[in-house]
Amino acid sequence: MRQTNTAWPARGTNETTSGRGGTRHWAWRGWVAALGLLASACALDMGEPAGAFVADSEMAFPGQTGVLEEGLLLLDEPVPIAYEVVQGLRIFEGDIVLDDGIVLPLDNGGEQTGQVQQALAVQAASQRRWPNATVPYVLGPTLTSDARKDAKHAMAHIASLTNVRFVARANQTDYVKWVDGTGCSSYVVRIGGAQAITLSKDCGFGSAVHEALHALGAFHEHVRPDRDSHVTVHFDNIENDKKHNFDKYVPSSGIELTNYDFGSIMHYGSYAFSKNGQPTILLASNGETFERNRSSLSPRDIIGLLKLYSDPIGEVGRRKVEQAGSSQWHTVSLKHNYQKPVVVVQPPTRAGGDPLTIRIRNVTSSSFQFQLDEWDYLDGAHVKETVHYLVMEAGRFRLPDGTLVEAGWTKRNHTWKRVSLNAAFPKTPTVLAQSMTRVGGDSVVTRLRNVSATGFGLRLQEQEASTGWHPTETVGYIAFQRHEDAGDDKFRVNRSANAVTHAWHTLNDASRVDNPYFLAQIQTFDGGDPAGLRYRVSSGKVQVMVEEEQSADSETAHTSEVVGWVAFASSGILHARRLD
């Protein structure tokens, strides 16, 4: 999903545009950010929408052509665009209505007048998102019964998957008004005062969602700078006076924070604005048509809205460090500040053969420290190992792909304690738990047992040669709903069979994620000797082994255990819908 951004810098000094060949270039400073992350598809049963829209794109005024004008779309940087003026409204890409605050007409008043107008627009830009992710709305009296049903259904659908809330207007100044009209249209982002979302009786549920996303700040997917790597636009098949609706944005220096999303509810269909019944957009990979999605938000649509209307709830990263001795600590600075961060760093790779665990301390809102902690009977120095870390805000969340996650803290020592989850998971989750303090200086691992849908047992365990006693530490835990189906190869969560021992064991499901950011923990306590996990990627396969320490004896054989794991395809910030 392509999104607006509210931090819009001042205008530059140069621009060039192409003709109706589909590309508009400019040389302004700054960049256009389109938001989204790779995520697996989620199945949504929203029932049957009231109506069905027969075209392959939404249109404000079906069958009508306006006067073509050019202007600057005020995003992160001014973007040269063409739009039609129909019945006094500036119509962009078929269904987007442009207000004065987001477009700067390029008329005879020229450059100087435009600069003044844009300065005023930029000054107000930071206020254009909906405050507190809350959108007041009114259902206009002229809406048909079907359109009224579709509008309600669309708002409920968006609210069920994101942090955006639609509330019936009381006396709020700024609000959305769903109204009847000849087609489907919406202003983009909050314009101030009442702003119309137009739904004719033929628009349907999917188009209602599409127009609501415009009001929240989303643009169309097919105009992204990287469009041509994913689809081929056949301009010969497009209506002559509608070709400007396919102009893509190509910044001279820019970034896109998403992979292209054919499944986005903001994507045109293959026959959009066709003049001859032939496709206007085909897949670049095979030249075939595709069916547009108007049934639900895609996972990337969801993450785009989460990015616009919520704070990050976590982040994933990787470090490769060498341990000079037991007094050395490695500091990780976080990309976001968290109120109640939960940190997990495990397991390490096995470049060095001496047994070790990972110790964490000094967890703050913006950083934490960790060390490769060899067991106390060793010298504390260790060769370079790779570790991955996961930081999450305490709370209960649903990720864009539907995965349920709960993160929290508890206090624990060397004795077992039952930790109850805030709400039951559908099935036994994967649990990652780790001491986040260093009250006791002795090396320690966090052990689990009896993991169920409602909770788990937890204790801290020192090396075998110690007394077994350990003071109370703060232990963080993160429970993930497991992926039972095939899913995708970008994010996977699962548990092994009770088959992981001191020998290397291949996790085939985790191996689907290429060179993953990998976190794992033993979920059972079938073997009582102190032990942790080590991992490696061998010939593209993710493998784990249970590693016992040898403070009391040299024997390292360990009975089989269940291992729970989480694999991310990339590092970065996590967004989710908060459930608590």
N, C-alpha and C positions, 0 to 999 in steps of 0.2 A: 504494500500500500504506500502510495506517495503522499507525503504529508507537508503541510505548511510548517514553517518555523517562526516563532514570534520574536526572535532576535534579528532584526533586519538592519544591516549597516547602511551608512550613507551611500548615495549614488556615485558611480564612477563617471568616467568621461568618454568612453568609447563604446561603440556598438556597430555590429554589422548584421544584416539579416539576409537570408536567402529568399528566393521566390517560393512558389508553392511546391517546392521539391520536398518539403517536410522537415527541414532542419533550420533552426534559428540559433545563430551563434552570438555570443557577446563576450566582452573582455572586461567584465566588472570584477572588483575584488570581492572575496567572500566565497560562499558555496551554497548550493541547494542541498538540503539534507532530506532524504526520503527514509522513513523509518520502517524497521522490520527486522526479524531474525528468522533463520531457518528453524522450522518446527515441524513436527509430524502432523498429519491430518487428523482432525477429530470429527467424529460422527455426531451430528446434532439432529435430534428429532424435535422440530419446532411445529409439527402439524402442517396442515395445508393452508397456504395463503389464500386470501379472498379472491384475488384477481391474477391474471397472467398478462404480462406485457409482451407484445408480439414482435417488437423491433429488437435489434441486437445492440442497441444503445439507448440510453434515456435521452429524451428531447423535451425541451421546454415548450416549443411551439412546433409540433409535428406538421410537416408539409409546408412550413413557411420559411422564407428566406429574407434576411434583413440586409441592412447596409453594412458592408464590410469596413471596419476601422482597425487601426493599429494603435497599440499602446504599450506601456510597460507594466508587467505584473510585478507587484512589490513583494517578492519573497525575501530570502536571505540577501539577495541582490536583485536589482531590476532585471526582468526577463522580457525581451521583446515578444509580443504576442499579436495575433489577429483575432478579432471577435466580431460578432454580428450585433447590430442594434435592431431589436425587434420590439415593436410596441413600446419604445422608450427605454427598454432594458438592454444592458450589455450582456449578451449570451456567449459564453465561452465553452467550446468543446461540446456543444449541444445542449447541456443542461445546467451549467454553472452560471449563476447570476453574479456579476461583478459589481460591487459597490465602490463608491468613490475612495474609500480608504485602502483598497487593494489594487486598483488599477489607475494608471496615469495616462490619459489619452495623449497621443502625439498629434496635436492639431497645429494650426498656424500660430497659436500662442507660443509654441515652441519650447525650446530648451530651458530658458530662464524661468518661465512660469511653472514648468514641470518641476523644477528643482524645489521651488517653494512649496508646491503641493505635496511633493514627496516627503519633505522635511516634516510637514505636519503629520503625514501618515505614519512615518517612522516613530515620531514622538509617541503616538498612541498604540504602536504595534504590540508592546508588551502586555497590553490589556485585552488582546483579541481572543485568547483562549477563554473557555468558560470557567469562571472561578469555582474552585473546590470541586471540579469535575461534575458540576450540577447544571442541568439545562432545564429551566422552566419552560413549559409548553402550554399551548392552547389548541384545542381541536375546533376548527372553524365550523360554524353552523351549516355551511353549504357543502361540507364534505359528504360524499355518498356513504352509505352504510359500509360498503366494501372498503373504501379508502380509509374510513375511520378505523375499521378493524385492522387493516394493514399497518396504519400508523402506530396503533397501540402495540401490535405484535412486533413491529420493528424496534420500538423503544425497549420493550421487554427483552428482546433478543440481545440487543447491545448491552443492556444493563446486566444480563445474566452471565456475560463473558468478560466484562471489563469493569473498571472502577467508575465509569460514567453513570450518573443517575439522572433520570428524567422525572421532574416533579411538576404537578399541576400548578400553573401560575396562580399566585395570590396577588401580590402587588409589585412584583419585580419589574424593573425598568426594561431589562434586556430579556427577550424570550423568543422562542420559536413558535410560529403559528402555522399549523397544518391547514392548508386551504385547497379548495377545488380549483381546477384549471383545465387547460386544454392538453397538458402534458405533465411531465415530471421534471422538477427543477428545484434548486436550492442555492442560496448564497453560500459562500465558503467562509468558514470560521465565524466568530461573533462580530456582528457589524454595529451593534448598539441599537437599542429600541426593539421594536418588533421586526422579525425577519421571517419571510414566508418560506415554507417548504410546500411546493405545489404537487398535489397528487390527483390526477384524474382517475376515473373509475377503472381505467385499463392499466394503471401503473403496476399494481401488485405489491406483495410483501417485499420481494427482493429489491425492487426499485425504491421502496420506502427506506430500506436499510441503506442503500446506496446514497440517497439524497441526505439522509441523516448524517452519514459520514462526511459528506461535503460540509455540512453545517458545523461538524466537529473539527474540520481542518484537513480533510483528505482530498487529494486531487486524483486524476485518473492514472492508471498504471501504464497504459500503452504509450505515454509521452515521456517516459524516463530516458535519460541519456544513453543507457545501455540497451534500449529497445531493440536495435537491429541485430544484436547478438542472440535474440530469443524469438523474435517474430519478424516476418517480412510483410511490409505494408505495400499493397498493390494499388498505387495511386490511379492507375488507368481505370480501375473499377469503382472509384469513389465519385460521388456526385461532384460536379465541377465546382459548385459554390460551397462545398463542405470540406475541401481538402485541408484547409487550415486547421480542422479539428484533429489532424494527425501530426501536426508539427511537434517535434520532440525538443526538449531542452538540452543543450549541449554546453555546459559551462567550460570556460577556458581552464579553470582550476577548480575541481569539485569532487565531492565524494557522495556515494550512495550507501546508506547504512542498511541495505537489504539486498537479498537476491531477488531476481525478477520473479513475480508471483502470477502465474497463469490463473491460479485459483482465487485471486483477489476479487471481491465483490465490486471492486472499482475498475475492473478490466472490461473494455469493449469486447463484444463477440466478433466472430469471424466475418459477419456480413454487415457490420455497422456502416451505415451511410452508403450502401452499395447502390449504384445506378443501373446495374444490369443483372442483378441476381447472382453475380459472381463474388467470390470472397474478397474482402478488402484486407483481412489480416490472416496470415497463415503461420503455422509453426516453422521457425527457421530450420529446425532439426530435420524435418521430413516433408515439409511442404503441405501438411494436412491441416484441415480445419479443426477447430476446437469449440467446445460448448462453453459459453460464458457461465459463470457461477452467479446465480441469484437466489440461492437457497439458504446460505448462511455466511457469516464472517469466516474468512480463512484464518488459520493460525497466525499468518503474518499480518492480516488485518488487525487481529486481536493485539498482537505485540505492538503494532503501531499506535493503537489507542492507549495501550498501557504506558508507552513511552511518553505520549503527550499528556496523559492525565493521571500519572502516578509516579512516585519516586521509585528508584530501583530497590529491589528486595534482596539482592545478592550479587555475587560475582565469583568467577572462576579464574584461576591462574595457575602458573607453573613456575617453579624455581629449580635451578640446579646449583647445589652448594657443596662445599667441602667443609668438614668440621675440623678445625685446628686443635680443639680441646674442649673439655666440658664447660669452660667458662665463656665460650663464644656463642653469641646469639645472632640470628639473622632477622632483620626487620623487613616486613612487607608493608608498604604504603598502599592503602586501598584507593580505588578510583572514586568511591562515594563515601559519604559519612553516614553511619548507621546509628540508630538509637540504642538497640540492644543486639549487637552482633553475636552470632554463633559461628565458631570457627572450627573447621575440621581439616587436618593435614595428614593424610595417610592413604596408602602405604608408600614407603620408599622403594626405589629400584634396588638391585642387588649387585652393584659394581664392586662393592667391598663385601667380603664374606663374614665379617664380625657381626653378630646379631645386634640389632638396634631397634629402637622405637623412635617416635617423634614426640617431642615435648613442646608445649605452647605456654606462653606467658604474656603479660602486659597487653591484653586485648583491650583496645580503645575503639572509639567510634570511627577512627580513620586509619588504624594500623594494628599490627600484632607482631610478636616475635616468636621464632621457633628455632629449634636446634635438632640436629641428628644426635639422638641421645643413646649412645652405646650403654649397655647394661653396666652396672656399677663395678663388676669384677674386671672390666676392661679399662684401657687407658683413656678413652674418650675421644681420641683422634680418629677421623674416618675420611675415606676418599670421597670424591664427588658422587652424589646421588641426585636423582631427579625426584621431586615430590610435586604433587598437585594440591591446591588448597581450594576450599569452598567456604565462602562466607555468606551467611544468610541472616536477615533480620528475624528476630524471634516472632513467631506468629504462625498462622495457618493460611496457606495460599493455594491457589490453583494456577498452574503454569498454562501458557497459551495452548499447549497440546492437550490439556485436560488433566495432566498429572497433578495429583494432590500431594502437597508437601507440608510438613509441620516441623518447626524448629523451636527449640527451647533450651532452658538451663535447668539443672538440678544440682544438689549437693550430695557428694558421695565419698565414702572412704573404702576400706578394704572389705567391708561386709556387703552382702547382697541387698539391693533395694528394688522394689517394683516401681517403675515409672509408668504412670497412666497417661496416655495420649488424650488431648482435649476432646477428640471425637474419633469414633472408630473408622478405620480404613476399610475399603471394600474387601481387601484380602490382606494377608500378612505382608507388611511393608518391608523394604530394606531400610535398616537403621544404621546410621553412622554416628558414633559417640566418641568423645575424646575429652580428657582433662584440659581445661583452658587456663589453669593456674599452676603455680609451683610452690605451694605451701610446704610440701614435703620435698626434700632435695633428692631422694632416691628415685631411680628410674622406675617407671610404672607404665602398665598398659591398661586400657579400659576394656573389660570383658562384658559380653552380653550373654543372655540365655533366655529361653522361653519367649522369644519374640512372637507377638500375636497382633491381630488387627486392633487391639485396644491398648497395648503397652508392651513393656519388655523389662527383664531383669538386668541389673547393672551393678558392677563393682570395679574397684581398682585393684590391680595385682602387681606386687613387686616381684623381684627375682626370687628364685627358689631358695637361695642360700640366706635370704633375709628372714626376719621374724614373721613376716606376713602382714604386720600392722602398717597402716598408712593413714596420715591425717586426712581430714575432710578437704576436698578440692571442689571447685566449681567445674562441673562437667556439662559440655554442650552436646546436644543431640539434634540430628536432622533425620526425619523419617520420610521416605519417598514411597509413593504408590508404585508398585511394580508394573512393567509393561508386559502384558500377557500375549499380545498379538505381534504380528510381524513389525509394525511400526515403520520408522525410517532409520537411517544410519547416521543421524546427527545427534541424537540424544537417546540413551537407553538406560533403563533401570531394571535390575532383576536379581535373582538369587540363584546360586548354584545348587546342584544336588548335594546331599551329604557325602561328598566325595573328595574334598580338598584335604590333602595331607602334607607331609614334609617334602613330597615330590612335586615337581611342577605340574600344574593342572591348567588345561586350556579352557578359557571361557569363550565359547564360540559366538554367543550372542554379543558379548562385548567387543569381539573382534570385528564386528560389522562396522564399528566406528573407527575410522582411519586415524592412527596415532592419537588415541583419545587422551583427554584430560580425565584421568581415571582415579576414582576414590573407592575404597573397599574396606570391609571389616568382617571379621568372623562373627557370625550370628548365633553360634551355639557354644556350649561349654562341655563338649563331649570329652575333651582331653583337659585335665586339670593343671598340667604344667604351664607356667607362664610362657606365652607365645604371642607373636604378632604376625602380620602378613608382610611379604615382599612381592613385588610384581616385576614383570618384564614384558616387552613386546618382541617376539621372536618370529621371524618370517611372516610378519603381519598378524600374528596371533597374540592376543592378550593372555598371559599366563600368570597364575598366582601360586604361592606356596606358603604353608604354615612354618614359621621359623621359631623354634624353641631357643631359649637362652641356656647357657651351660655353666651357671654359677655353682651348682651342686654336683653335677655329673656331666660326662661328655656325651651322653645319649641325646639324640635330637629327633628320634622317631616320634611322630604325633599321629594320633588316631584321626579319622576323617571328621571334617566339620563342614557346616554350611557357610558359604561366603556370600554376603550381599554386596552389590557394587552399583556404581553410577558412572556412566561414561558420557562425556560431552565432546562434541567434535571440535569445539573452539573455546578460547577464553573469552572473557567479556562480562558485561553486565547482564543480570537477570531481571526480568519484569514479570509480574504476576498479579492476579486479582486477589486482594486480601479478603479472607473469609471470616476473620474474627473481629 
